[in-house]
Amino acid sequence: MSNYPLPPPPPPPSSITLQQNKHPQTTIITKTTASELICDSNNNNNNSYGTNNENKNNNSSPTLIHYQPHLTFSTSGECIWANQYPEIQKACYLRRVCQYARPKELRVQNVASILQVGPTCGLTALSMLFEGSPSTTTLLELAIGKGYSNNGEMFSARQLADLLAIGLQENCHLVEYKPVTHTLQEGNLDSPENVANLRQGSIFLVPYDPDRDHTPCLNQGHKAHWALVVGYLIDQYDEYYVFARHGKTKNMALWSLRDLAHSNANLFEFCQPSGHPEGVFVLPEGGIGGRNGLRNKFIVIENYKAKEEIVL
């Protein structure tokens, strides 16, 4: 017999198959060893509509684009209940929500992302709602003309609601069976009334304080940011989470509703942005924590229907 150990057997081949599911524009990727999930890429030109390239070449409506894979990571069999919806699967996997159990309830208005340019988070979130038309640039011109903004900042929920009303007048295509309505609300975001609105399919425009990873935090309003809440999830422990879009990433976010509510209630004071040390920003009377500001305020949009709605 030889004194040398036998070499280890070769690893089994890993076959990858692509299959088209019943939902258009969605590709499911499955592996025999572990499922893989599409990560976001940094290509800003092809993976979203809006921002710098909106309506440059023609006046046709923007197209909802599902971006192509550039990076992958293994979910190791987690969140497999969302295999048909890669963005939802990724959001849940990253937040460690419903890793091994299907949610009790889930409802998402699948609004496409638009990346913001400059401090235009509120206007960008509003443009997402309108499917890129009016564009962020058009809304910025309108906000400047009304004296609401100098650089794209929107530190008054009341003024953003005013721009929303103007946009709704010019976007009758959003109306399906009932007129799209909106209400400026004040109080606790996670109240039973607001939870009921979420479960009925309402969309919320919510200001909050983002942490470094854009999750809600308590920073006194120093980095106030706007997000478009497009859906909710109730996990196996009856905890409420919300799905959100905002202008700093193409990824769909998943946050605790309680954390977002606390952050919304913590918007007390403006802080000069480090990226705009000489910028002059428009603040409402009383500041962002006042009655015309952002604290404890959000906009509820009812009867809106996205091109794709996901209900589990």
C-alpha positions as CSV (number, residue, x, y, z in Angstrom):
1,M,0.0,0.0,0.0
2,S,1.1,3.5,-0.7
3,N,2.0,5.8,2.3
4,Y,0.4,8.8,0.6
5,P,-3.2,9.6,1.5
6,L,-5.8,9.3,-1.2
7,P,-6.9,12.6,-2.7
8,P,-10.3,13.9,-1.7
9,P,-13.2,13.2,-4.1
10,P,-14.1,16.1,-6.4
11,P,-17.0,18.2,-5.2
12,P,-20.3,17.5,-6.9
13,P,-21.1,19.8,-9.8
14,S,-23.4,22.7,-9.0
15,S,-26.1,23.2,-11.6
16,I,-27.7,26.5,-12.0
17,T,-31.0,26.8,-13.8
18,L,-33.0,29.8,-14.8
19,Q,-36.7,29.7,-15.0
20,Q,-39.3,32.3,-15.8
21,N,-42.1,32.5,-13.3
22,K,-45.7,33.5,-13.8
23,H,-45.0,37.1,-12.9
24,P,-43.7,39.1,-15.8
25,Q,-40.2,40.8,-15.7
26,T,-39.1,38.6,-12.8
27,T,-36.5,35.9,-13.1
28,I,-36.0,33.2,-10.4
29,I,-32.5,31.9,-9.9
30,T,-32.2,28.5,-8.2
31,K,-29.2,26.4,-7.3
32,T,-29.0,22.8,-6.2
33,T,-26.7,23.7,-3.3
34,A,-28.0,27.1,-2.2
35,S,-30.2,29.7,-3.7
36,E,-28.6,33.0,-4.8
37,L,-30.0,36.4,-4.6
38,I,-29.4,39.4,-6.9
39,C,-27.5,42.2,-5.3
40,D,-27.7,45.8,-6.4
41,S,-25.0,47.2,-8.7
42,N,-23.6,50.7,-8.9
43,N,-24.7,51.3,-12.5
44,N,-26.9,54.3,-12.2
45,N,-27.6,54.7,-15.9
46,N,-29.4,51.5,-16.8
47,N,-31.0,50.3,-13.6
48,S,-33.5,53.0,-12.9
49,Y,-35.5,55.7,-14.7
50,G,-35.6,59.3,-13.6
51,T,-32.7,61.3,-12.2
52,N,-30.5,62.7,-14.9
53,N,-31.8,60.8,-18.0
54,E,-35.5,61.1,-17.6
55,N,-37.4,61.9,-20.8
56,K,-34.3,63.1,-22.6
57,N,-34.8,61.1,-25.7
58,N,-38.5,61.0,-26.0
59,N,-41.7,61.9,-24.2
60,S,-42.9,58.4,-23.8
61,S,-43.7,57.0,-20.3
62,P,-40.8,55.5,-18.5
63,T,-40.4,51.7,-18.4
64,L,-40.2,49.7,-15.2
65,I,-36.8,48.0,-15.4
66,H,-35.7,45.0,-13.3
67,Y,-32.0,45.3,-13.2
68,Q,-29.6,42.5,-14.4
69,P,-27.4,40.6,-12.0
70,H,-23.9,41.8,-11.3
71,L,-23.3,40.5,-7.8
72,T,-24.8,37.5,-6.0
73,F,-24.8,36.3,-2.4
74,S,-26.0,33.0,-1.0
75,T,-29.1,33.1,1.2
76,S,-28.3,29.5,2.3
77,G,-31.9,28.5,1.9
78,E,-33.3,31.5,3.9
79,C,-36.4,33.5,2.8
80,I,-37.1,30.9,0.2
81,W,-40.8,31.8,0.4
82,A,-40.0,34.9,-1.5
83,N,-38.1,33.2,-4.4
84,Q,-40.5,34.7,-6.9
85,Y,-39.8,38.3,-5.7
86,P,-36.0,38.9,-5.5
87,E,-36.2,42.4,-4.2
88,I,-38.5,41.3,-1.3
89,Q,-36.3,38.3,-0.7
90,K,-33.2,40.4,-0.5
91,A,-34.8,43.0,1.8
92,C,-36.0,40.3,4.3
93,Y,-32.7,38.4,4.2
94,L,-30.7,41.5,5.0
95,R,-32.9,42.5,7.9
96,R,-33.2,38.8,9.1
97,V,-36.9,39.0,8.9
98,C,-39.0,35.8,8.1
99,Q,-35.8,33.9,7.4
100,Y,-37.5,30.5,7.8
101,A,-41.2,31.2,8.1
102,R,-43.5,32.8,5.6
103,P,-45.0,36.2,6.8
104,K,-48.5,36.2,8.1
105,E,-49.3,39.1,5.8
106,L,-47.5,41.0,3.1
107,R,-48.6,43.7,0.7
108,V,-46.4,45.8,-1.5
109,Q,-47.1,48.4,-4.2
110,N,-44.1,47.7,-6.4
111,V,-43.0,51.2,-7.2
112,A,-39.7,51.5,-9.2
113,S,-36.8,53.3,-7.7
114,I,-35.3,56.6,-8.8
115,L,-32.0,57.8,-7.4
116,Q,-31.8,61.4,-6.2
117,V,-29.3,64.0,-7.3
118,G,-28.4,66.5,-4.6
119,P,-30.7,67.1,-1.5
120,T,-33.9,66.2,-3.4
121,C,-35.1,63.2,-1.3
122,G,-38.6,64.4,-0.9
123,L,-39.1,65.4,-4.5
124,T,-37.5,62.2,-5.7
125,A,-39.8,60.1,-3.5
126,L,-42.7,62.1,-5.0
127,S,-41.5,61.5,-8.5
128,M,-41.4,57.7,-7.8
129,L,-45.0,57.9,-6.9
130,F,-45.7,59.5,-10.3
131,E,-43.6,56.9,-12.2
132,G,-41.0,59.5,-13.1
133,S,-43.5,62.0,-14.6
134,P,-43.3,64.7,-13.4
135,S,-39.6,64.2,-13.0
136,T,-37.6,65.3,-10.0
137,T,-36.2,68.2,-12.0
138,T,-39.7,69.4,-12.9
139,L,-40.8,69.1,-9.3
140,L,-37.7,71.0,-8.2
141,E,-38.5,73.9,-10.5
142,L,-42.1,74.0,-9.2
143,A,-40.8,73.9,-5.5
144,I,-38.3,76.7,-6.2
145,G,-41.0,78.8,-8.0
146,K,-43.3,78.5,-4.9
147,G,-40.5,79.4,-2.5
148,Y,-40.6,76.0,-0.9
149,S,-37.0,75.1,-1.7
150,N,-33.6,76.4,-2.9
151,N,-31.7,73.2,-3.5
152,G,-34.3,70.5,-3.5
153,E,-34.8,70.3,0.3
154,M,-38.4,69.9,1.5
155,F,-38.5,70.6,5.2
156,S,-42.3,71.1,5.3
157,A,-44.6,68.1,5.0
158,R,-47.5,70.6,4.3
159,Q,-45.6,72.0,1.3
160,L,-44.7,68.6,-0.1
161,A,-48.4,67.7,0.2
162,D,-49.2,70.8,-1.8
163,L,-46.8,69.6,-4.6
164,L,-48.4,66.1,-4.4
165,A,-51.9,67.7,-4.9
166,I,-50.6,69.6,-8.0
167,G,-49.1,66.4,-9.4
168,L,-52.3,64.4,-8.9
169,Q,-54.3,67.0,-10.9
170,E,-52.0,66.2,-13.9
171,N,-51.8,62.5,-13.5
172,C,-55.3,61.1,-14.1
173,H,-53.8,57.8,-15.2
174,L,-53.2,56.9,-11.6
175,V,-56.9,56.7,-11.0
176,E,-58.3,53.2,-11.5
177,Y,-61.6,52.8,-9.7
178,K,-61.5,55.7,-7.2
179,P,-59.7,59.0,-7.2
180,V,-56.3,58.9,-5.6
181,T,-56.6,61.0,-2.4
182,H,-54.0,62.2,0.1
183,T,-54.1,63.4,3.7
184,L,-51.5,65.2,5.8
185,Q,-51.5,63.4,9.1
186,E,-50.0,64.4,12.4
187,G,-49.3,62.0,15.3
188,N,-48.0,58.5,15.8
189,L,-47.1,56.8,12.6
190,D,-47.7,53.3,14.1
191,S,-51.2,54.1,15.4
192,P,-53.9,51.5,14.8
193,E,-55.5,53.8,12.2
194,N,-52.3,54.1,10.2
195,V,-51.7,50.3,10.5
196,A,-55.2,49.8,9.1
197,N,-54.4,52.1,6.2
198,L,-51.2,50.2,5.4
199,R,-53.1,46.9,5.4
200,Q,-55.6,48.4,2.9
201,G,-52.8,49.2,0.5
202,S,-52.2,52.9,1.3
203,I,-48.8,54.5,0.5
204,F,-47.1,56.9,3.0
205,L,-44.6,59.7,2.4
206,V,-42.6,59.8,5.6
207,P,-39.7,62.0,6.8
208,Y,-37.3,60.4,9.2
209,D,-33.6,60.4,10.4
210,P,-31.4,57.9,8.5
211,D,-28.5,56.1,10.0
212,R,-25.4,55.3,7.9
213,D,-27.1,52.4,6.4
214,H,-30.3,54.5,5.8
215,T,-32.2,52.7,8.5
216,P,-34.3,54.9,10.8
217,C,-32.4,56.4,13.8
218,L,-32.8,59.1,16.4
219,N,-30.6,62.0,15.4
220,Q,-32.7,65.0,16.3
221,G,-33.5,65.6,12.6
222,H,-29.9,66.5,11.7
223,K,-30.1,64.4,8.5
224,A,-33.8,64.5,7.8
225,H,-34.7,62.3,4.8
226,W,-37.9,61.3,3.0
227,A,-39.0,57.8,2.2
228,L,-42.0,56.4,0.2
229,V,-43.5,53.6,2.3
230,V,-44.9,51.2,-0.3
231,G,-46.0,48.2,1.7
232,Y,-45.9,46.2,5.0
233,L,-45.1,42.8,6.4
234,I,-46.3,41.1,9.6
235,D,-43.9,38.4,10.7
236,Q,-44.6,35.2,12.6
237,Y,-44.3,37.1,15.9
238,D,-46.9,39.7,14.9
239,E,-44.2,42.4,14.5
240,Y,-45.0,45.1,11.8
241,Y,-42.4,46.1,9.2
242,V,-42.7,48.4,6.3
243,F,-41.2,48.3,2.8
244,A,-39.8,51.6,1.6
245,R,-38.2,53.3,-1.4
246,H,-35.9,56.3,-1.1
247,G,-33.5,58.2,-3.3
248,K,-30.2,57.0,-1.8
249,T,-30.4,53.4,-3.1
250,K,-32.1,51.3,-5.6
251,N,-32.7,48.6,-3.0
252,M,-36.1,48.1,-1.4
253,A,-35.8,48.8,2.3
254,L,-37.4,46.9,5.1
255,W,-37.7,48.6,8.5
256,S,-39.5,48.1,11.7
257,L,-42.6,50.3,11.7
258,R,-42.0,51.1,15.4
259,D,-38.4,52.4,14.6
260,L,-39.7,54.5,11.7
261,A,-42.4,56.0,13.9
262,H,-39.9,56.9,16.6
263,S,-37.5,58.5,14.1
264,N,-40.4,60.5,12.6
265,A,-41.2,61.8,16.1
266,N,-37.6,62.8,16.7
267,L,-37.2,65.4,13.9
268,F,-36.6,68.5,16.1
269,E,-33.9,70.7,14.5
270,F,-32.2,71.4,11.2
271,C,-28.4,70.9,10.9
272,Q,-26.4,72.4,8.0
273,P,-25.5,69.4,5.7
274,S,-21.8,68.8,5.6
275,G,-21.9,68.4,1.8
276,H,-23.4,71.9,1.5
277,P,-21.6,74.1,4.0
278,E,-22.4,77.3,2.2
279,G,-25.9,76.3,1.0
280,V,-28.9,78.3,1.9
281,F,-31.9,76.1,2.8
282,V,-35.6,77.1,3.1
283,L,-37.0,76.3,6.5
284,P,-40.7,76.7,7.5
285,E,-41.7,79.0,10.2
286,G,-40.9,77.3,13.5
287,G,-38.3,75.0,11.9
288,I,-38.6,71.3,11.0
289,G,-39.9,70.6,14.5
290,G,-42.7,73.2,14.3
291,R,-46.3,72.9,13.2
292,N,-45.4,73.4,9.5
293,G,-42.3,71.2,9.6
294,L,-41.7,67.5,9.6
295,R,-41.9,66.2,13.2
296,N,-44.7,63.7,13.7
297,K,-46.0,64.5,10.2
298,F,-46.5,62.3,7.2
299,I,-48.7,62.0,4.1
300,V,-51.1,59.2,3.6
301,I,-52.0,58.4,0.0
302,E,-55.1,56.2,-0.6
303,N,-56.5,54.4,-3.7
304,Y,-53.1,54.5,-5.5
305,K,-52.4,51.4,-7.6
306,A,-48.9,50.6,-8.8
307,K,-48.3,48.7,-12.0
308,E,-47.6,45.6,-9.9
309,E,-49.0,44.9,-6.5
310,I,-47.8,41.9,-4.5
311,V,-50.0,40.4,-1.9
312,L,-49.2,37.2,0.1
